[in-house]
């Protein structure tokens, strides 16, 4: 078991040689699938955090109202509108085609973040599962996508997934309660479930517990002031950015946990109760300067 420190960032953010030409896709292309008629913030936060964490490009696929709102936030955000108010099974061919296109243009330096703001209607949950069954790229499974995957857990061992539940989502996924039990027991449960599912689990908490079923890492960085909507979305976006850069998934997950939490610490020193997810994104460059 290891405690994650800032030294992990050196492994995922090496200096770029000045005398070498790079194109944006050398640093990955992240696909973000999220949002609905009511929720548009989550996929936007995924994308903005991913850019702050160094990904080369992000494509957001969202229902039309959410996509239009997201596109208005920043010229950096490319949002593709899906017809309708929420994700439906009719959209799955489009999602698959966009994923395949991304793999071609980015030479397989592609990852997906899915779940934020999608909702839990049966139609949407079925669409999530159909999509996940078909793709082979690394995927960060967050929020509403965890609820979908809990219904067909047999999919998980065959895929390159990183699951990022909070304590209740972990219960939905595994049936195991970890909220307010001793840390030693939490660690053992997370490790056992990661081994059973043959995947990587990042249980958000204090500390964050990350396991691939064999190894366990703990991230003690962070602050109580991060208990606000959107900080899990920034974490998922950072993790997706690192996966898109072809970084080892277990290493990427640990680094994402630290980068997100450390940015929260720095932001909270000034903002305390006023901290928002946007402040974390804005503070990521300060963390990278510490490397």
Legacy VTK file of the C-alpha trace (Angstrom):
# vtk DataFile Version 3.0
C-alpha trace
ASCII
DATASET POLYDATA
POINTS 291 float
0.000 0.000 0.000
1.389 3.418 -0.924
0.552 6.990 -0.098
0.376 9.168 -3.213
2.592 12.264 -3.225
3.353 14.980 -5.764
6.273 12.917 -7.078
3.729 10.905 -9.060
3.139 13.919 -11.308
6.697 13.712 -12.666
5.825 10.307 -14.091
2.868 11.589 -16.103
3.992 15.126 -16.983
7.534 14.872 -18.391
9.009 18.011 -19.924
8.341 18.373 -23.641
11.553 18.670 -25.707
11.770 22.112 -27.305
13.368 20.836 -30.493
10.635 18.324 -31.297
7.437 19.034 -33.243
4.194 17.826 -31.685
0.623 17.838 -32.910
-2.360 18.009 -30.584
-3.309 14.368 -30.976
0.086 13.310 -29.648
-1.405 14.240 -26.286
-4.646 12.377 -26.754
-8.238 12.908 -27.779
-10.870 12.607 -25.065
-14.524 11.906 -25.805
-16.946 13.107 -23.141
-20.463 11.655 -23.201
-22.815 13.329 -20.760
-25.509 15.861 -20.109
-29.259 16.007 -20.625
-31.993 18.601 -20.964
-31.543 19.686 -17.336
-27.844 18.976 -16.709
-25.183 20.603 -18.857
-22.429 21.441 -16.374
-20.949 18.011 -15.776
-19.569 17.273 -19.280
-18.307 20.849 -19.540
-16.351 20.407 -16.301
-15.000 17.056 -17.556
-13.736 18.760 -20.693
-12.270 21.868 -19.095
-10.447 19.804 -16.457
-9.109 17.518 -19.185
-7.677 20.467 -21.105
-6.093 21.810 -17.910
-4.523 18.368 -17.426
-2.881 18.507 -20.830
-5.055 16.515 -23.205
-4.689 17.565 -26.840
-8.367 17.671 -27.798
-11.815 17.004 -26.358
-15.027 16.166 -28.198
-18.234 16.395 -26.185
-21.282 14.379 -27.248
-24.433 15.585 -25.503
-28.180 16.049 -26.071
-28.839 19.208 -28.064
-29.707 21.701 -25.326
-26.743 20.640 -23.224
-24.397 20.653 -26.233
-25.488 24.144 -27.266
-24.996 25.507 -23.760
-21.594 23.859 -23.433
-20.404 25.218 -26.772
-21.231 28.737 -25.559
-18.949 28.418 -22.517
-15.684 28.554 -24.412
-14.291 28.373 -27.962
-12.102 25.533 -26.661
-15.117 23.241 -26.292
-16.315 21.275 -29.321
-19.791 19.947 -28.520
-21.709 17.682 -30.893
-25.505 17.920 -30.407
-27.505 14.694 -30.210
-31.141 15.106 -31.196
-33.499 15.068 -28.238
-33.507 15.862 -24.535
-31.500 12.900 -23.259
-29.338 10.032 -24.435
-31.336 7.330 -26.238
-30.568 4.016 -27.889
-30.969 5.644 -31.323
-27.829 7.674 -30.533
-25.591 4.647 -29.990
-24.552 4.293 -33.670
-23.503 7.957 -33.656
-21.481 7.478 -30.460
-19.760 4.430 -31.926
-18.994 6.189 -35.198
-17.589 9.223 -33.385
-15.426 6.938 -31.253
-14.127 5.089 -34.287
-13.390 8.391 -36.025
-11.486 9.598 -32.966
-9.382 6.433 -32.930
-8.400 6.996 -36.552
-7.513 10.667 -36.287
-5.681 10.337 -32.961
-3.994 7.042 -33.847
-5.685 5.273 -30.933
-4.660 7.844 -28.314
-8.311 7.994 -27.268
-10.243 7.657 -24.037
-13.843 8.256 -22.969
-15.475 9.809 -19.918
-19.124 8.831 -19.617
-21.899 9.382 -17.109
-22.072 12.946 -15.839
-25.558 14.428 -16.106
-26.938 11.678 -18.375
-29.762 10.653 -16.051
-31.080 7.254 -15.005
-34.112 6.652 -17.215
-34.283 3.078 -18.525
-33.754 4.277 -22.107
-30.602 6.186 -21.202
-29.213 3.379 -19.062
-29.747 0.889 -21.906
-27.997 3.228 -24.344
-25.001 3.507 -22.013
-24.711 -0.273 -21.768
-25.049 -0.789 -25.522
-22.258 1.676 -26.153
-19.951 0.256 -23.486
-20.364 -3.279 -24.788
-19.069 -2.262 -28.209
-16.019 -0.110 -27.514
-12.473 -1.149 -26.633
-10.882 2.168 -25.624
-10.151 3.136 -21.991
-13.219 4.572 -20.262
-13.769 6.507 -17.051
-17.125 5.326 -15.701
-18.644 8.014 -13.524
-21.968 9.092 -12.013
-25.022 7.789 -13.921
-22.918 5.357 -15.944
-22.071 3.549 -12.699
-25.778 2.918 -12.136
-26.075 1.486 -15.647
-23.036 -0.732 -15.294
-24.267 -2.072 -11.951
-27.043 -3.819 -13.905
-24.609 -5.751 -16.117
-21.374 -6.100 -14.199
-20.307 -9.003 -16.387
-19.235 -6.408 -18.977
-16.552 -4.930 -16.712
-13.776 -7.591 -16.710
-13.558 -7.546 -20.503
-12.987 -3.799 -20.723
-10.430 -1.062 -19.914
-12.529 0.711 -17.325
-11.724 3.026 -14.424
-14.678 3.340 -12.045
-14.897 6.490 -9.896
-17.732 6.033 -7.385
-18.459 7.911 -4.194
-19.593 5.757 -1.273
-23.245 5.413 -2.323
-22.396 4.689 -5.959
-19.981 2.061 -4.661
-22.880 0.507 -2.743
-25.050 0.536 -5.883
-22.254 -1.145 -7.819
-21.168 -3.735 -5.268
-23.819 -3.968 -2.564
-21.111 -3.167 -0.004
-21.446 -0.290 2.460
-18.231 1.679 3.016
-19.544 4.977 4.365
-18.177 5.813 7.822
-16.609 2.425 8.464
-12.945 2.090 9.554
-10.423 2.895 6.827
-8.792 -0.519 7.073
-12.125 -2.162 6.248
-12.783 0.265 3.388
-9.415 -0.553 1.857
-10.017 -4.288 2.074
-13.476 -4.027 0.511
-12.303 -1.833 -2.368
-9.404 -4.174 -3.092
-11.672 -7.236 -3.013
-14.260 -5.677 -5.315
-11.637 -4.429 -7.776
-10.202 -7.948 -7.889
-13.630 -9.509 -8.329
-14.565 -7.140 -11.155
-11.042 -7.163 -12.628
-10.991 -3.412 -12.962
-9.642 -0.245 -11.342
-11.780 1.402 -8.685
-11.226 4.869 -7.276
-13.430 5.249 -4.216
-13.747 8.969 -3.563
-13.356 9.926 0.061
-10.777 11.017 2.612
-8.514 9.467 1.654
-9.334 8.418 -1.898
-8.769 4.668 -2.177
-7.496 3.341 -5.507
-7.060 -0.347 -6.283
-6.627 -2.624 -9.272
-7.383 -5.682 -7.163
-3.735 -6.333 -6.364
-2.230 -2.990 -5.381
-3.753 -0.226 -3.271
-2.856 3.476 -3.176
-4.223 6.180 -0.903
-4.548 9.869 -1.744
-4.692 12.005 1.399
-4.527 15.299 -0.502
-7.723 17.322 -0.596
-9.891 19.397 1.680
-13.411 19.357 3.180
-14.117 22.453 1.082
-14.221 20.193 -1.997
-17.592 18.865 -0.818
-19.412 20.727 -3.580
-21.007 19.753 -6.874
-18.626 19.259 -9.781
-15.400 18.219 -8.051
-15.998 14.610 -9.056
-16.490 15.785 -12.636
-13.105 17.507 -12.623
-11.524 14.303 -11.303
-13.115 12.217 -14.068
-11.968 14.701 -16.702
-8.380 14.688 -15.446
-8.334 10.893 -15.357
-9.744 10.723 -18.890
-7.082 13.150 -20.110
-4.287 10.965 -18.761
-5.815 7.775 -20.146
-6.085 9.418 -23.568
-2.343 10.082 -23.398
-1.793 6.306 -23.135
-0.580 6.466 -19.559
-0.870 3.214 -17.617
-4.425 3.193 -16.186
-3.489 2.520 -12.566
-0.800 5.224 -12.661
-3.166 7.620 -14.451
-5.881 7.112 -11.836
-3.499 7.777 -8.954
-2.094 10.894 -10.612
-5.592 12.196 -11.394
-6.677 11.772 -7.784
-3.653 13.693 -6.530
-3.838 16.484 -9.128
-7.531 17.106 -8.490
-7.184 17.000 -4.720
-4.057 19.161 -4.571
-5.709 21.787 -6.785
-8.613 21.754 -4.334
-6.248 22.285 -1.406
-4.587 25.288 -3.002
-7.874 26.857 -4.070
-9.398 26.330 -0.627
-6.591 28.270 1.056
-8.048 31.420 -0.512
-11.692 30.562 -1.052
-12.752 28.196 1.745
-16.577 27.828 1.581
-16.718 29.717 -1.724
-14.754 27.033 -3.595
-16.331 25.641 -6.784
-15.263 23.090 -9.368
-14.231 25.893 -11.724
-11.725 27.062 -9.098
-10.145 23.607 -9.108
-9.729 23.741 -12.899
-8.218 27.213 -12.680
-5.763 26.007 -10.014
-4.463 22.928 -11.848
-1.661 24.990 -13.483
-0.409 25.955 -10.026
-0.098 22.279 -9.103
1.793 21.527 -12.300
4.239 24.309 -11.431
5.109 22.364 -8.260
6.543 19.467 -10.277
LINES 1 292
291 0 1 2 3 4 5 6 7 8 9 10 11 12 13 14 15 16 17 18 19 20 21 22 23 24 25 26 27 28 29 30 31 32 33 34 35 36 37 38 39 40 41 42 43 44 45 46 47 48 49 50 51 52 53 54 55 56 57 58 59 60 61 62 63 64 65 66 67 68 69 70 71 72 73 74 75 76 77 78 79 80 81 82 83 84 85 86 87 88 89 90 91 92 93 94 95 96 97 98 99 100 101 102 103 104 105 106 107 108 109 110 111 112 113 114 115 116 117 118 119 120 121 122 123 124 125 126 127 128 129 130 131 132 133 134 135 136 137 138 139 140 141 142 143 144 145 146 147 148 149 150 151 152 153 154 155 156 157 158 159 160 161 162 163 164 165 166 167 168 169 170 171 172 173 174 175 176 177 178 179 180 181 182 183 184 185 186 187 188 189 190 191 192 193 194 195 196 197 198 199 200 201 202 203 204 205 206 207 208 209 210 211 212 213 214 215 216 217 218 219 220 221 222 223 224 225 226 227 228 229 230 231 232 233 234 235 236 237 238 239 240 241 242 243 244 245 246 247 248 249 250 251 252 253 254 255 256 257 258 259 260 261 262 263 264 265 266 267 268 269 270 271 272 273 274 275 276 277 278 279 280 281 282 283 284 285 286 287 288 289 290
